[in-house]
């Protein structure tokens, strides 16, 4: 029975170590537990072999003393890894252990020899003959054990939640296992004088196995709860099927074969039928035990499919970025029992920004800490990691995350860079399992897509808000500028009106006196004087008309511009203006040629204003034409309109400036060079006067070739019957 229990404990430890290792083959803690369980199994195995009569009895008993060294060394290694405090103590103790192994195996300093032990002349095992360093060996083992416990106790000071419970259970199991091992392997054999108690070393294995199994199932140690629970379920299925098979076979073979149960039953039709029946029962039984174990061990666990479904619905239901992050954080926190959950997301809107949103009261990471996290994630290309799994070389990262209460970090990768993070606080009742990490990584891509879509909408809203703000500012500035311009325009109009009124009176006097001198009222004048006086008279005439233009512009601005229409002969008006301007043209080396229709051209018009328009067109042609040129004035009747055109061979108007030519105060660039003293008022007033008479402006020009200015106005045919 003792041998059976030893073999059973050896099997349990080996299987448990292998299951833990298979869950995370590269995890140093899982690898450490595998070595620990194998060392314990090998110690039990060596004890079994040492009690068999072999020629190598001394060597085998030395192995019994070697494996405790390896066992405690691997236990120390496991304790250090569980507490995440990698120090040089491990290396120092390892060197001492190697020395101890060599001394034990190669010399007689610990095991000097073995003495066969008999009971009623029957061989029952060996007693150990102690060497000189036997007790030093025991103290060395106690030293290693004490060092391991010191690490576990130190970890308990700042561990919290489920991790604290895990360390407590493991520490208790290791402590009672160590006490049991010392009692059975060393203390009792020395007190009783024989090595019989050493056969009960399986108690040590059972105590340690029970402690680790309880920590695994109850507190998720090593993240193999699922494998352990399923092992219990399958074990229950197999035991049930075996019991049913055995009982059914026993009853049926007894009934059909009248109690004659022979080895041939195994191939009888009854057993075949039973085997097929049990094969059909396997799946229902398996499902039954799955439900039972789930209810016992996973009572507080989440449904993965339900989580996927609800999160997908949530991500598809909103495009508000902050609302999306807060709702997703709440669901993740609730599902994974995290103390907090929040997102940190980068976005760009003319500059680099970030947003942090999550459960109420979540941590706020400074930009410096996030930059530190960015560097680590980019360097390691991490998909997801636990804070307490960071290596010693990244102790600064671990301290930073611990200071913010963050236990899990999942980067959100997009186009080869981390566009943000999902950050979870410490687990409320332990630590995150491998299943948790797998589920989170499974939704990572969906989270990235949803956040990207929400980011586009968010950035568009921010851009619209920014543009609206800029538009509002620009509108405000434009309104202010417009009001200022209106004020300046009013001041200008007031100045022009005032100046025009003030200038008109003295200019009229000057014009009158010049006319009197020219008429000889002040005495005879020489031809030379008459020419100069005529030039002065024409200039004053132009000045009077210019002032009249300014007054009309002022009247237009104030709404006082009026057209005083009466019946006139448009043909006589044009001829008179041509006659008045011939002297000015002659002084500039120009010729005026008029082509006039022989028909009368009666119109209803304001004679003074229409005369001013005709004068303005001919005067412009004179001043903007080249010397010795000819200006042609055409006056004709076309249908029911009188049409006047003034054609010159002057500088013309650039094509790109022609649309603005009839605007107030506008002058083309070449016109400003040709005649700097112009005002840009004449053409503006001409258009307004013509349009006030129901007419239209005629204009065409080619830069450097000349221009055609004119207008058409309706004839007054009511009295002439034409």
C-alpha positions in Angstrom: 0.0 0.0 0.0 2.9 2.4 0.8 4.5 1.6 -2.5 1.2 2.3 -4.3 0.8 5.7 -2.6 4.4 6.5 -3.4 3.8 5.7 -7.1 0.5 7.6 -7.0 2.1 10.7 -5.5 5.0 10.5 -8.1 2.4 10.3 -10.9 0.3 13.2 -9.6 3.3 15.5 -9.2 4.7 14.6 -12.7 1.4 15.2 -14.4 0.7 18.4 -12.5 4.2 19.8 -13.4 3.7 18.8 -17.0 0.2 20.5 -17.2 1.5 23.7 -15.7 4.5 23.8 -18.1 2.3 23.1 -21.2 0.1 26.1 -20.4 3.0 28.4 -20.9 6.1 26.6 -22.1 8.3 29.7 -22.2 7.2 31.2 -18.9 10.0 31.0 -16.3 7.6 30.5 -13.4 5.9 27.6 -15.1 9.3 26.1 -16.1 10.5 26.5 -12.5 7.4 24.6 -11.2 8.1 21.8 -13.7 11.7 21.4 -12.3 10.3 21.5 -8.8 7.7 18.8 -9.3 10.2 16.6 -11.3 12.8 17.0 -8.5 10.2 15.9 -5.9 9.1 13.0 -8.1 12.7 11.9 -8.6 13.3 12.1 -4.8 10.3 9.7 -4.3 11.5 7.5 -7.1 15.0 7.3 -5.8 13.6 6.4 -2.3 11.7 3.5 -3.9 14.7 2.2 -5.7 17.0 2.6 -2.7 15.0 0.0 -0.7 15.5 -2.7 -3.3 18.5 -5.1 -3.1 20.9 -3.9 -5.7 24.6 -4.0 -6.0 24.5 -0.2 -6.4 22.7 0.3 -3.0 25.3 2.9 -1.8 25.0 4.9 -5.0 21.2 4.7 -5.0 21.0 5.9 -1.3 23.4 8.7 -2.2 20.8 9.7 -4.9 18.2 9.9 -2.2 20.4 12.6 -0.6 21.1 14.4 -3.9 17.5 15.0 -5.0 16.5 17.0 -1.8 19.3 19.5 -2.7 17.8 19.8 -6.3 14.3 19.9 -4.8 15.0 22.7 -2.4 17.1 24.6 -5.0 14.2 24.4 -7.5 11.9 25.5 -4.7 14.1 28.5 -4.0 14.1 29.3 -7.7 10.3 29.0 -7.8 9.9 31.2 -4.8 12.2 33.9 -6.3 10.2 33.8 -9.6 6.9 33.9 -7.8 7.9 37.0 -5.9 9.6 38.5 -9.1 12.7 39.4 -7.2 15.6 38.0 -9.3 18.8 38.4 -7.2 22.3 36.9 -7.1 21.3 34.8 -4.1 20.0 32.2 -6.5 23.3 31.9 -8.2 25.2 31.8 -4.9 23.0 29.0 -3.6 23.2 27.2 -6.9 27.0 27.1 -6.7 26.8 25.7 -3.2 24.3 23.1 -4.3 26.5 21.9 -7.1 29.4 21.6 -4.6 27.0 19.7 -2.2 25.9 17.3 -5.0 29.5 16.6 -6.0 30.5 16.0 -2.4 27.5 13.7 -1.8 27.9 11.7 -4.9 31.7 11.5 -5.1 32.7 11.1 -1.4 31.6 9.4 1.7 31.3 12.6 3.7 27.5 12.5 3.9 26.6 8.9 3.1 29.5 6.7 4.4 27.7 3.5 3.6 24.5 1.4 3.9 23.5 -1.4 6.3 20.9 -3.9 5.2 17.9 -4.1 7.5 15.9 -7.3 8.1 12.6 -8.1 9.8 12.1 -11.8 10.6 15.0 -12.5 8.3 13.2 -10.7 5.5 15.0 -7.8 3.8 13.1 -4.6 4.3 15.6 -1.9 3.3 18.8 -0.1 4.2 19.9 2.0 7.1 22.2 4.9 6.3 25.7 5.1 7.8 26.2 8.8 8.4 29.3 10.6 7.1 31.3 13.5 8.7 29.2 16.2 6.9 25.8 14.6 7.4 24.5 17.2 9.8 26.2 20.0 7.8 24.2 18.7 4.9 20.9 18.9 6.9 21.7 22.5 8.0 22.4 23.4 4.3 19.0 22.1 3.3 17.3 24.1 6.1 19.3 27.2 4.9 18.0 26.8 1.4 14.4 26.3 2.7 14.6 29.3 5.0 15.9 31.5 2.1 13.0 30.5 -0.1 10.5 31.2 2.7 12.1 34.6 3.4 11.3 35.6 -0.2 7.7 34.4 0.1 7.2 36.2 3.4 8.7 39.4 1.9 6.3 39.2 -1.0 3.3 38.9 1.4 4.0 42.3 2.8 3.0 44.1 -0.4 0.9 41.5 -2.3 -2.8 42.1 -2.4 -6.0 40.3 -3.5 -5.8 36.8 -4.9 -2.0 36.9 -5.2 -1.7 37.2 -1.4 -4.0 34.1 -1.1 -1.9 32.2 -3.6 1.3 32.8 -1.8 -0.3 31.9 1.6 -1.5 28.6 0.3 1.8 27.7 -1.5 3.8 28.8 1.6 1.7 26.6 3.9 2.0 23.6 1.6 5.8 24.0 1.2 6.2 24.6 5.0 4.2 21.4 6.0 5.8 19.5 3.1 9.3 20.5 4.4 8.4 19.6 8.0 7.1 16.2 6.8 10.2 15.7 4.6 12.6 16.5 7.5 10.6 14.2 9.8 10.4 11.2 7.5 13.8 11.5 5.9 16.0 12.7 8.7 14.6 13.3 12.2 12.6 10.1 12.7 15.2 7.8 11.1 17.9 9.3 13.5 15.6 9.0 16.5 14.4 5.5 15.8 17.7 4.2 14.5 16.4 2.9 11.2 15.3 4.4 7.8 11.8 2.9 7.9 10.0 6.4 8.2 11.7 7.4 4.9 9.2 5.2 3.1 6.5 7.8 4.0 8.2 10.6 2.1 5.1 10.5 -0.2 3.3 12.5 2.5 5.6 15.4 1.6 4.6 15.0 -2.0 0.9 14.8 -1.2 1.0 17.9 1.0 2.8 20.0 -1.6 0.5 18.6 -4.4 -2.6 19.4 -2.4 -1.4 23.0 -1.6 -0.6 23.7 -5.3 -3.8 22.0 -6.5 -5.9 24.1 -4.1 -4.1 27.3 -5.1 -4.6 26.4 -8.8 -8.3 25.6 -8.6 -9.3 28.2 -5.9 -7.0 31.1 -6.7 -6.0 30.6 -10.4 -2.4 29.9 -9.7 -0.4 29.3 -12.9 -3.5 30.0 -14.9 -4.3 26.3 -15.4 -7.6 26.2 -13.7 -9.4 25.3 -16.9 -7.0 22.4 -17.5 -7.3 21.2 -13.9 -11.1 21.5 -13.9 -11.4 19.6 -17.2 -9.1 16.9 -15.8 -11.4 16.5 -12.8 -14.4 16.3 -15.3 -12.8 13.7 -17.5 -11.6 11.8 -14.5 -15.2 11.7 -13.2 -16.4 10.5 -16.6 -13.9 7.7 -16.8 -14.5 6.6 -13.2 -18.3 6.6 -13.8 -17.9 4.7 -17.1 -15.6 2.2 -15.5 -17.9 1.6 -12.5 -20.9 1.3 -14.8 -19.0 -1.1 -17.1 -17.8 -3.2 -14.3 -21.2 -3.4 -12.5 -23.0 -4.1 -15.7 -20.6 -6.7 -16.8 -20.7 -8.4 -13.4 -24.5 -8.5 -13.3 -25.1 -9.5 -16.9 -22.3 -12.2 -17.0 -23.6 -13.6 -13.7 -27.2 -13.7 -15.0 -26.3 -15.1 -18.5 -23.4 -17.4 -17.5 -24.8 -18.4 -14.0 -21.9 -16.8 -12.1 -19.2 -18.1 -14.3 -17.1 -15.1 -15.0 -14.1 -16.0 -17.1 -11.6 -14.1 -19.1 -13.6 -14.9 -22.3 -16.2 -12.4 -21.1 -14.1 -9.6 -22.5 -14.9 -10.8 -26.0 -18.4 -11.9 -25.5 -21.3 -10.2 -27.3 -22.5 -8.9 -23.9 -19.3 -6.9 -23.4 -19.3 -5.6 -27.0 -22.9 -4.3 -26.5 -21.9 -2.8 -23.1 -18.9 -1.1 -24.7 -21.0 0.4 -27.5 -23.6 1.5 -25.0 -21.0 3.2 -22.8 -19.5 4.8 -25.9 -22.9 6.5 -26.6 -23.1 7.5 -23.0 -19.7 9.2 -23.0 -20.7 12.5 -24.4 -23.8 13.0 -22.2 -21.8 12.1 -19.2 -19.0 14.4 -20.2 -21.5 17.3 -20.6 -23.0 16.5 -17.2 -19.6 16.6 -15.5 -18.6 19.7 -17.4 -21.8 21.5 -16.1 -21.1 20.3 -12.6 -17.5 21.4 -12.6 -18.4 24.7 -14.2 -20.9 25.4 -11.5 -18.4 24.5 -8.8 -15.3 26.2 -10.2 -16.5 28.8 -12.6 -19.5 30.1 -10.8 -18.2 33.7 -11.1 -16.7 33.4 -14.5 -17.9 35.1 -17.7 -19.3 33.7 -20.9 -16.8 34.4 -23.7 -19.4 34.3 -26.5 -21.8 36.6 -24.6 -18.9 39.1 -24.0 -18.0 39.1 -27.7 -21.6 39.6 -28.7 -22.3 42.4 -26.3 -19.1 44.2 -27.0 -19.7 44.0 -30.8 -23.2 45.5 -30.3 -21.7 48.3 -28.2 -19.0 49.1 -30.7 -21.5 49.2 -33.5 -24.1 51.3 -31.6 -22.1 54.5 -31.1 -19.7 56.7 -33.0 -19.1 59.2 -30.2 -15.5 58.6 -29.3 -15.6 59.5 -25.6 -18.9 57.7 -25.1 -17.5 54.6 -26.9 -14.4 54.5 -24.8 -16.3 54.9 -21.5 -18.9 52.3 -22.3 -16.3 49.8 -23.6 -14.2 50.4 -20.4 -17.2 49.7 -18.2 -18.0 46.5 -19.9 -14.4 45.3 -19.9 -14.0 46.2 -16.2 -17.2 44.4 -15.3 -16.4 41.3 -17.3 -12.8 40.9 -16.2 -13.3 42.1 -12.6 -10.8 44.9 -13.0 -10.5 47.6 -10.3 -10.4 50.1 -13.2 -10.3 50.1 -17.0 -9.6 53.0 -19.3 -8.4 53.8 -22.8 -5.6 56.1 -23.9 -5.9 57.0 -27.6 -3.8 59.2 -29.8 -5.4 61.3 -32.6 -4.4 64.1 -34.9 -6.2 67.3 -35.7 -3.7 69.7 -37.1 -1.6 68.7 -34.1 -1.0 65.6 -32.0 -3.5 65.1 -29.3 -4.6 62.3 -27.0 -7.8 61.3 -25.2 -8.1 59.3 -21.9 -11.5 57.9 -21.0 -12.7 55.0 -18.9 -14.4 54.0 -15.7 -15.2 56.6 -13.1 -12.1 57.8 -11.2 -9.6 56.0 -13.5 -6.0 56.9 -13.3 -4.6 59.8 -15.4 -1.3 58.9 -17.0 1.1 61.9 -17.6 2.5 62.3 -21.1 6.0 61.4 -19.8 4.7 58.0 -18.5 2.9 57.3 -21.8 6.1 58.1 -23.7 8.0 55.6 -21.5 5.3 53.0 -22.2 5.5 53.8 -26.0 9.2 53.1 -26.1 8.9 49.8 -24.3 6.0 48.6 -26.4 7.7 49.5 -29.7 11.0 47.9 -28.6 9.4 44.7 -27.4 6.5 44.6 -30.0 4.2 43.6 -27.1 0.6 42.5 -27.9 -0.5 42.3 -24.3 1.4 42.0 -21.0 0.9 41.9 -17.2 2.6 44.4 -15.1 4.0 41.8 -12.7 5.4 39.8 -15.6 7.9 42.6 -16.6 11.5 41.6 -16.3 14.0 43.3 -13.9 15.5 45.4 -16.7 12.1 47.1 -17.0 11.7 47.7 -13.3 11.1 51.4 -14.0 8.1 50.5 -16.2 6.7 48.2 -13.6 7.0 50.8 -10.8 5.3 53.4 -13.0 2.4 51.1 -13.8 2.1 49.9 -10.2 2.0 53.5 -9.0 -1.1 54.1 -11.3 -2.7 50.8 -10.1 -2.4 49.2 -13.6 -2.2 45.4 -13.8 -2.6 44.8 -17.5 -1.7 46.7 -20.7 -2.9 45.9 -24.2 -1.5 48.1 -27.0 -3.9 48.9 -29.8 -1.8 48.4 -32.9 -2.6 50.2 -36.2 -0.4 50.3 -39.2 2.7 49.2 -37.3 2.4 51.6 -34.4 0.5 51.7 -31.1 -2.4 54.2 -31.6 -3.4 53.8 -28.0 -3.8 51.4 -25.1 -6.3 49.5 -23.1 -5.2 49.7 -19.5 -6.8 47.6 -16.7 -6.3 47.9 -13.0 -5.5 45.1 -10.6 -7.8 42.1 -10.6 -10.4 42.5 -7.8 -10.0 38.9 -6.6 -6.6 37.6 -7.8 -4.8 38.0 -11.2 -5.6 37.8 -14.8 -5.6 34.4 -16.4 -4.4 33.2 -19.8 -8.0 33.0 -20.8 -8.5 36.7 -20.0 -5.5 37.6 -22.1 -6.7 35.5 -25.1 -10.2 37.0 -24.9 -8.8 40.6 -24.8 -6.5 39.9 -27.7 -9.4 38.5 -29.7 -11.3 41.8 -29.5 -8.2 44.0 -30.1 -8.8 44.3 -33.8 -12.5 45.1 -33.4 -11.6 47.7 -30.9 -9.1 49.3 -33.2 -11.6 49.5 -36.1 -14.4 50.9 -33.9 -12.0 53.5 -32.4 -10.7 54.5 -35.8 -14.2 55.1 -37.1 -15.1 57.1 -34.0 -11.8 59.0 -34.3 -12.6 60.0 -37.9 -16.0 61.4 -36.8 -14.4 63.0 -33.7 -11.7 64.7 -35.7 -14.2 65.8 -38.3 -16.3 67.4 -35.6 -13.3 69.1 -34.0 -12.3 70.3 -37.5 -15.8 71.7 -38.1 -15.7 73.3 -34.7 -12.3 74.8 -35.4 -13.4 76.0 -38.8 -16.6 77.5 -37.4 -14.6 79.3 -34.7 -12.3 80.6 -37.4 -15.3 81.6 -39.5 -16.9 83.4 -36.6 -13.6 85.2 -35.8 -13.2 86.1 -39.5 -16.8 87.2 -39.8 -16.4 89.4 -36.7 -13.2 90.9 -38.2 -14.9 91.4 -41.5 -17.9 93.1 -39.9 -15.6 95.4 -37.9 -13.6 96.2 -41.1 -16.8 96.7 -43.1 -18.2 99.0 -40.5 -14.9 100.9 -40.5 -14.9 101.0 -44.3 -18.5 102.2 -44.3 -17.5 105.0 -41.9 -14.6 105.9 -44.0 -16.8 105.9 -47.1 -19.3 108.1 -45.4 -16.5 110.5 -44.4 -15.1 110.4 -48.0 -18.6 111.1 -49.5 -19.1 113.9 -47.0 -15.6 115.3 -47.9 -16.3 115.0 -51.7 -19.7 116.7 -51.3 -18.3 119.5 -49.2 -15.2 119.9 -51.4 -17.2 119.9 -54.6 -19.6 122.5 -53.4 -16.8 124.7 -52.1 -14.8 124.3 -55.4 -17.6 124.8 -57.8 -18.3 128.5 -56.9 -14.7 129.8 -57.4 -14.3 127.7 -60.6 -17.4 129.1 -62.0 -16.1 132.6 -61.4 -12.8 131.7 -63.0 -14.6 130.3 -66.0 -16.8 133.4 -66.3 -13.8 135.8 -66.2 -11.9 133.8 -68.8 -14.9 133.8 -71.0 -15.2 137.7 -70.7 -11.5 138.1 -71.5 -11.8 135.8 -74.6 -14.8 137.8 -75.7 -12.8 141.1 -75.6 -14.8 142.6 -72.7 -11.5 143.4 -70.9 -9.8 144.7 -74.1 -8.1 143.3 -77.1 -6.0 140.2 -76.8 -3.4 138.9 -79.1 -3.8 135.5 -80.9 -1.1 134.0 -78.6 -2.9 135.2 -75.5 -6.2 134.0 -76.9 -4.8 130.5 -77.4 -3.5 130.4 -73.8 -6.7 131.8 -72.4 -8.8 129.2 -74.4 -6.7 126.4 -73.0 -7.3 127.8 -69.4 -11.0 128.1 -70.2 -11.2 124.5 -71.4 -9.3 123.3 -68.3 -11.7 125.1 -66.0 -14.6 123.6 -68.0 -13.2 120.1 -67.4 -12.7 120.9 -63.8 -16.3 122.1 -63.4 -17.5 118.9 -65.0 -15.3 116.8 -62.8 -16.7 118.5 -59.8 -20.1 117.8 -61.1 -19.2 114.1 -61.4 -18.1 114.1 -57.7 -21.3 115.8 -56.7 -23.3 113.2 -58.6 -21.4 110.4 -56.9 -22.1 112.0 -53.6 -25.8 112.3 -54.5 -25.8 108.6 -55.5 -24.4 107.6 -52.2 -27.0 109.7 -50.3 -29.9 108.8 -52.5 -30.3 112.3 -53.9 -29.2 111.6 -57.4 -32.1 112.5 -59.8 -32.6 112.6 -63.6 -34.4 115.6 -64.9 -35.7 114.5 -68.3 -37.0 116.7 -71.1 -37.2 116.5 -74.8 -33.9 117.2 -76.5 -32.2 116.6 -79.9 -29.5 114.1 -79.2 -27.8 114.7 -82.5 -27.3 118.4 -81.8 -26.0 117.6 -78.3 -23.3 115.3 -79.7 -22.3 117.8 -82.4 -22.0 120.6 -79.8 -19.7 118.5 -77.6 -17.5 117.5 -80.5 -17.2 121.2 -81.4 -16.3 122.1 -77.8 -13.6 119.5 -77.6 -12.0 120.0 -81.1 -9.6 122.7 -79.7 -8.4 120.3 -76.9 -7.9 117.6 -79.5 -6.0 119.9 -81.7 -3.6 121.0 -79.0 -2.8 117.3 -78.5 -2.3 116.7 -82.2 -5.5 114.7 -82.5 -8.3 114.8 -85.0 -12.0 114.3 -84.2 -14.1 112.9 -87.0 -17.8 112.6 -86.6 -20.1 110.4 -88.6 -23.7 111.5 -87.9 -26.9 110.1 -89.3 -29.0 112.6 -91.3 -32.1 111.7 -89.3 -33.3 113.5 -86.1 -32.6 111.7 -82.8 -35.2 113.0 -80.3 -34.8 111.6 -76.8 -36.3 112.2 -73.3 -33.1 112.9 -71.2 -31.4 115.0 -68.7 -29.4 117.2 -71.1 -26.7 118.2 -68.7 -25.9 114.7 -67.5 -26.1 113.1 -70.9 -23.8 115.9 -72.2 -21.4 115.1 -69.4 -21.3 111.4 -70.5 -20.6 112.3 -74.1 -17.9 114.7 -73.1 -16.3 112.1 -70.8 -16.0 109.4 -73.5 -14.5 111.9 -76.1 -12.2 113.4 -73.5 -10.9 110.0 -72.4 -10.3 109.1 -76.1 -8.2 112.3 -76.5 -6.1 111.7 -73.4 -5.5 108.0 -73.8 -4.8 108.0 -77.6 -1.4 108.4 -79.2 -0.5 111.8 -80.8 -1.6 112.4 -84.4 -4.3 109.8 -84.1 -7.9 110.1 -85.2 -10.9 109.7 -83.0 -14.1 108.6 -84.7 -17.4 109.6 -83.2 -20.3 107.5 -84.7 -23.9 108.5 -84.1 -26.6 106.5 -85.7 -30.2 105.3 -85.3 -30.6 101.5 -84.8 -34.2 100.4 -84.6 -35.7 102.4 -81.7 -32.5 103.5 -80.2 -29.9 106.2 -80.6 -26.4 104.7 -80.6 -23.2 106.6 -79.9 -19.7 105.1 -80.1 -16.3 106.8 -79.6 -13.5 104.8 -81.3 -9.9 105.5 -80.5 -6.5 104.0 -81.3 -5.1 104.5 -77.8 -3.6 102.3 -75.1 -6.6 100.1 -74.7 -7.7 98.2 -71.5 -6.0 95.0 -70.3 -8.4 92.1 -70.7 -8.2 90.9 -67.0 -9.1 94.5 -65.8 -12.0 95.1 -68.1 -14.7 93.6 -65.8 -13.9 96.2 -63.1 -13.6 99.2 -65.4 -16.9 100.8 -64.7 -16.6 100.5 -60.9 -16.3 103.6 -58.7 -12.8 105.0 -58.5 -11.3 102.1 -60.5 -8.6 102.8 -63.1 -6.6 100.3 -65.2 -2.9 100.2 -64.5 -1.8 101.5 -67.9 -4.4 104.4 -67.5 -2.8 105.4 -64.2 0.6 105.5 -65.9 -0.8 107.5 -68.8 -2.8 110.0 -66.8 -1.9 110.0 -63.1 -4.4 112.8 -62.3 -7.5 110.8 -63.2 -10.1 109.9 -60.6 -12.0 106.8 -61.9 -15.3 108.6 -61.5 -16.2 109.4 -65.1 -16.9 105.9 -66.4 -18.8 105.0 -63.1 -21.1 108.0 -63.5 -21.5 107.4 -67.2 -22.9 103.9 -66.6 -25.2 105.1 -63.9 -26.5 108.0 -66.1 -27.0 105.8 -69.1 -28.8 103.1 -67.1 -31.0 105.8 -65.4 -32.1 106.7 -69.0 -33.0 103.0 -69.7 -30.0 102.6 -71.9 -26.9 100.3 -72.0 -23.2 100.8 -72.1 -21.2 99.8 -75.2 -17.6 98.8 -74.6 -14.8 96.8 -76.3 -11.1 97.1 -76.1 -7.8 95.5 -77.0 -4.7 96.4 -75.0 -2.3 98.5 -77.2 -4.8 98.6 -80.1 -7.5 101.0 -78.9 -11.0 101.0 -77.3 -14.6 101.7 -78.2 -16.8 103.4 -75.6 -20.4 104.3 -76.1 -24.0 103.8 -75.2 -27.5 103.3 -76.6 -30.6 105.0 -75.3 -34.2 104.7 -76.4 -35.6 107.3 -78.7 -38.6 109.4 -77.9 -41.0 108.7 -80.8 -44.2 109.7 -79.1 -44.3 113.2 -80.7 -42.4 112.6 -83.9 -44.2 109.5 -84.9 -41.1 107.8 -86.2 
